[in-house]
Amino acid sequence: MKNLFAKRLTELIDESGRMQKDICADLHISKQKLSKWKTCYNEPSMDDLMMLALYFDVSADYLLGLVDETGVRIKSDVSASST
């Protein structure tokens, strides 16, 4: 199953109507870096995650799959405690 971050990033890129090369130029990142995020080969750093959230005008929580598009927290099977 495709990582939710990668799925949402791909959707945001598609919905933007912009070419990936233009997005990369705007963000000052390589096309390879963006491609690796979209294919789950690499994950963005915290700084990159913030940059993407600001660029696409979404929350980092949305990109990470913690909330849906309305901002409602998504329930998770992962418990809050690690014990």
Backbone as ProteinMPNN parsed JSONL, in Angstrom:
{"seq_chain_A": "MKNLFAKRLTELIDESGRMQKDICADLHISKQKLSKWKTCYNEPSMDDLMMLALYFDVSADYLLGLVDETGVRIKSDVSASST", "coords_chain_A": {"N_chain_A": [[0.839, -1.192, 0.0], [0.493, 2.206, -0.78], [2.269, 4.746, 0.819], [0.657, 7.134, 2.887], [1.5, 9.796, 3.032], [2.936, 10.076, 0.603], [0.87, 9.598, -1.206], [-0.862, 11.756, -0.679], [0.828, 13.926, -1.253], [1.248, 13.522, -3.996], [-1.381, 13.893, -4.901], [-1.758, 16.606, -4.204], [0.131, 17.826, -5.851], [-0.905, 17.141, -8.381], [-3.414, 18.414, -8.229], [-2.633, 21.041, -8.119], [-2.095, 21.844, -10.678], [0.282, 22.554, -11.709], [3.449, 22.057, -13.279], [5.751, 19.499, -12.355], [8.461, 20.179, -12.534], [8.363, 22.928, -12.289], [7.343, 23.255, -9.718], [9.463, 22.14, -8.281], [11.438, 24.016, -8.92], [10.344, 26.289, -7.691], [10.506, 25.479, -5.023], [13.155, 25.053, -4.707], [14.368, 22.528, -4.925], [15.589, 19.33, -6.055], [14.413, 17.489, -8.944], [14.674, 14.807, -8.577], [14.599, 14.519, -5.802], [11.936, 15.191, -5.191], [10.654, 13.187, -6.631], [11.537, 10.898, -5.252], [10.243, 11.251, -2.816], [7.596, 10.983, -3.647], [7.53, 8.327, -4.419], [7.974, 6.93, -2.142], [10.587, 6.302, -1.583], [12.323, 7.905, -0.182], [11.89, 9.929, 2.775], [10.635, 13.172, 3.65], [12.565, 15.696, 5.352], [12.059, 17.378, 8.523], [12.158, 20.137, 8.044], [11.731, 20.148, 5.271], [9.145, 19.08, 5.206], [7.689, 21.119, 6.47], [8.111, 23.131, 4.577], [6.769, 22.065, 2.34], [4.136, 21.962, 3.358], [3.578, 24.695, 3.722], [3.871, 25.594, 1.077], [1.84, 24.222, -0.346], [-0.29, 25.051, 1.105], [-1.438, 23.576, 3.234], [-1.806, 21.635, 6.252], [0.923, 20.229, 8.13], [0.129, 18.013, 9.518], [-1.95, 17.108, 7.879], [-0.496, 16.341, 5.576], [0.944, 14.25, 6.694], [-1.018, 12.459, 7.235], [-2.472, 12.533, 9.553], [-4.719, 14.058, 9.958], [-7.839, 14.624, 8.239], [-8.949, 16.156, 5.128], [-10.616, 18.126, 6.11], [-9.609, 18.771, 8.51], [-10.182, 17.174, 10.629], [-9.193, 14.916, 13.098], [-7.757, 11.814, 12.323], [-8.618, 8.592, 13.232], [-6.475, 6.2, 14.752], [-4.854, 2.997, 14.77], [-2.678, 2.802, 16.308], [-1.561, 2.931, 19.579], [-1.442, 5.494, 22.108], [0.468, 5.17, 24.045], [3.667, 3.619, 24.469], [4.007, 1.305, 25.786]], "CA_chain_A": [[0.0, 0.0, 0.0], [1.265, 3.426, -0.898], [2.354, 5.61, 1.984], [-0.34, 8.197, 2.819], [2.19, 11.041, 2.697], [3.217, 10.069, -0.837], [-0.422, 9.711, -1.894], [-1.361, 13.133, -0.548], [1.73, 14.802, -1.996], [0.928, 13.338, -5.407], [-2.669, 14.548, -5.133], [-1.568, 18.056, -4.144], [0.842, 18.222, -7.069], [-1.861, 17.027, -9.483], [-4.458, 19.431, -8.062], [-2.061, 22.377, -8.288], [-2.075, 22.182, -12.088], [1.638, 22.994, -12.045], [4.375, 21.004, -13.667], [6.653, 19.145, -11.266], [9.717, 20.938, -12.66], [8.103, 24.274, -11.784], [7.243, 23.124, -8.259], [10.833, 21.946, -7.808], [12.127, 25.305, -9.03], [9.796, 27.151, -6.632], [10.945, 24.986, -3.711], [14.621, 24.919, -4.745], [14.729, 21.128, -4.695], [15.785, 18.599, -7.305], [13.307, 16.642, -9.393], [14.902, 13.495, -7.977], [14.139, 14.563, -4.412], [10.475, 15.129, -5.222], [10.3, 11.855, -7.113], [11.784, 9.932, -4.174], [9.162, 11.408, -1.835], [6.362, 10.455, -4.245], [7.608, 6.869, -4.556], [8.27, 6.407, -0.806], [11.979, 5.889, -1.492], [12.83, 8.739, 0.918], [10.901, 10.759, 3.46], [11.135, 14.537, 3.813], [13.001, 16.144, 6.679], [11.07, 18.266, 9.157], [12.186, 21.407, 7.303], [11.072, 19.917, 3.987], [7.723, 18.899, 5.479], [7.135, 22.462, 6.705], [8.154, 23.827, 3.296], [5.679, 21.529, 1.525], [2.863, 22.387, 3.947], [3.4, 26.112, 3.396], [3.731, 25.741, -0.372], [0.532, 23.733, -0.779], [-1.285, 25.645, 2.008], [-2.076, 22.522, 4.019], [-1.067, 21.407, 7.49], [1.838, 19.083, 8.153], [-0.698, 16.884, 9.962], [-2.646, 16.587, 6.706], [0.49, 15.637, 4.763], [1.346, 13.03, 7.389], [-2.161, 11.566, 7.351], [-3.035, 12.572, 10.907], [-6.043, 14.672, 9.851], [-8.371, 14.588, 6.877], [-8.931, 17.467, 4.47], [-11.385, 19.098, 6.888], [-8.893, 19.032, 9.749], [-10.622, 16.239, 11.667], [-8.176, 13.914, 13.403], [-8.052, 10.463, 11.858], [-8.373, 7.58, 14.27], [-5.359, 5.33, 14.424], [-4.737, 1.777, 15.554], [-1.491, 2.933, 17.16], [-1.919, 3.482, 20.88], [-0.663, 6.664, 22.507], [1.6, 4.76, 24.867], [4.523, 2.613, 23.831], [4.164, 0.161, 26.704]], "C_chain_A": [[0.873, 1.241, 0.0], [1.159, 4.244, 0.383], [1.375, 6.781, 1.822], [0.298, 9.543, 2.504], [2.41, 11.134, 1.192], [1.934, 10.25, -1.639], [-0.929, 11.154, -1.847], [-0.476, 14.12, -1.297], [1.423, 14.72, -3.486], [-0.388, 14.026, -5.759], [-2.521, 16.062, -5.148], [-0.854, 18.573, -5.389], [-0.124, 18.209, -8.249], [-2.912, 18.138, -9.428], [-3.937, 20.847, -8.295], [-2.084, 22.826, -9.746], [-0.711, 22.65, -12.566], [2.474, 21.8, -12.457], [5.346, 20.752, -12.516], [7.956, 19.929, -11.334], [9.546, 22.357, -12.124], [7.993, 24.278, -10.257], [8.64, 22.969, -7.665], [11.62, 23.249, -7.855], [11.659, 26.259, -7.927], [10.37, 26.78, -5.265], [12.462, 24.836, -3.605], [15.058, 23.513, -4.338], [14.907, 20.448, -6.052], [14.539, 17.793, -7.658], [13.432, 15.246, -8.785], [14.387, 13.443, -6.544], [12.622, 14.432, -4.355], [10.012, 13.739, -5.644], [10.473, 10.801, -6.019], [10.732, 10.048, -3.078], [7.879, 10.763, -2.365], [6.359, 8.942, -4.334], [7.944, 6.181, -3.233], [9.715, 5.907, -0.672], [12.673, 6.637, -0.352], [11.666, 9.471, 1.553], [11.481, 12.157, 3.637], [11.617, 14.789, 5.238], [11.904, 17.017, 7.275], [11.011, 19.6, 8.42], [11.478, 21.269, 5.957], [9.568, 19.759, 4.162], [7.045, 20.252, 5.707], [7.065, 23.243, 5.395], [6.998, 23.368, 2.405], [4.31, 21.984, 2.041], [2.571, 23.852, 3.606], [3.14, 26.306, 1.904], [2.338, 25.348, -0.839], [-0.611, 24.237, 0.105], [-2.138, 24.575, 2.689], [-1.275, 22.371, 5.309], [-0.104, 20.231, 7.325], [1.08, 17.843, 8.606], [-1.46, 16.272, 8.791], [-1.678, 15.778, 5.839], [0.873, 14.295, 5.372], [0.198, 12.042, 7.567], [-2.774, 11.524, 8.737], [-4.427, 13.191, 10.945], [-6.521, 14.544, 8.419], [-8.389, 16.007, 6.312], [-9.727, 18.526, 5.214], [-10.695, 19.462, 8.194], [-9.291, 18.124, 10.898], [-9.556, 15.161, 11.841], [-8.644, 12.53, 12.975], [-7.707, 9.494, 12.971], [-7.274, 6.645, 13.797], [-5.387, 4.102, 15.292], [-3.552, 1.828, 16.502], [-1.91, 3.575, 18.476], [-0.992, 4.622, 21.229], [0.543, 6.281, 23.342], [2.396, 3.676, 24.155], [4.762, 1.421, 24.716], [3.121, -0.875, 26.454]], "O_chain_A": [[1.879, 1.304, 0.707], [0.077, 4.401, 0.949], [1.275, 7.356, 0.739], [-0.291, 10.352, 1.787], [2.105, 12.157, 0.579], [1.915, 10.973, -2.635], [-1.371, 11.698, -2.859], [-0.983, 15.056, -1.915], [1.346, 15.747, -4.161], [-0.493, 14.671, -6.803], [-3.093, 16.732, -6.008], [-1.197, 19.631, -5.917], [-0.16, 19.159, -9.031], [-3.256, 18.729, -10.452], [-4.707, 21.749, -8.629], [-2.091, 24.023, -10.033], [-0.567, 23.093, -13.705], [2.228, 20.673, -12.029], [5.717, 21.675, -11.792], [8.502, 20.306, -10.298], [10.485, 22.925, -11.566], [8.487, 25.187, -9.591], [8.962, 23.599, -6.658], [12.381, 23.553, -6.936], [12.468, 26.95, -7.308], [10.681, 27.651, -4.453], [12.988, 24.528, -2.535], [15.973, 23.328, -3.535], [14.426, 20.944, -7.071], [13.725, 17.461, -6.796], [12.431, 14.585, -8.511], [13.807, 12.442, -6.123], [12.088, 13.654, -3.564], [9.077, 13.188, -5.064], [9.636, 9.909, -5.881], [10.366, 9.042, -2.471], [7.166, 10.084, -1.626], [5.293, 8.327, -4.326], [8.176, 4.973, -3.21], [10.025, 5.165, 0.26], [13.506, 6.071, 0.355], [10.599, 9.616, 0.957], [12.696, 12.308, 3.762], [11.14, 14.176, 6.193], [10.932, 17.352, 6.598], [9.925, 20.136, 8.197], [10.724, 22.152, 5.549], [8.797, 20.258, 3.342], [5.953, 20.498, 5.194], [6.082, 23.935, 5.132], [6.326, 24.193, 1.787], [3.435, 22.348, 1.256], [1.447, 24.199, 3.245], [2.281, 27.099, 1.52], [1.724, 26.057, -1.636], [-1.769, 23.889, -0.121], [-3.366, 24.651, 2.72], [-0.183, 22.926, 5.433], [-0.307, 19.357, 6.482], [1.355, 16.74, 8.133], [-1.604, 15.051, 8.715], [-1.997, 14.666, 5.418], [1.101, 13.321, 4.654], [0.415, 10.911, 8.001], [-3.509, 10.594, 9.068], [-5.222, 12.898, 11.838], [-5.722, 14.377, 7.497], [-7.903, 16.943, 6.947], [-9.532, 19.717, 4.972], [-11.145, 20.359, 8.907], [-8.798, 18.278, 12.015], [-9.08, 14.572, 10.87], [-9.78, 12.133, 13.234], [-6.637, 9.571, 13.573], [-7.157, 6.341, 12.61], [-5.881, 4.14, 16.419], [-3.433, 0.993, 17.399], [-2.538, 4.634, 18.487], [0.12, 4.709, 20.708], [1.544, 6.998, 23.345], [1.861, 2.919, 23.346], [5.635, 0.602, 24.428], [3.099, -1.904, 27.13]]}, "name": "protein", "num_of_chains": 1, "seq": "MKNLFAKRLTELIDESGRMQKDICADLHISKQKLSKWKTCYNEPSMDDLMMLALYFDVSADYLLGLVDETGVRIKSDVSASST"}
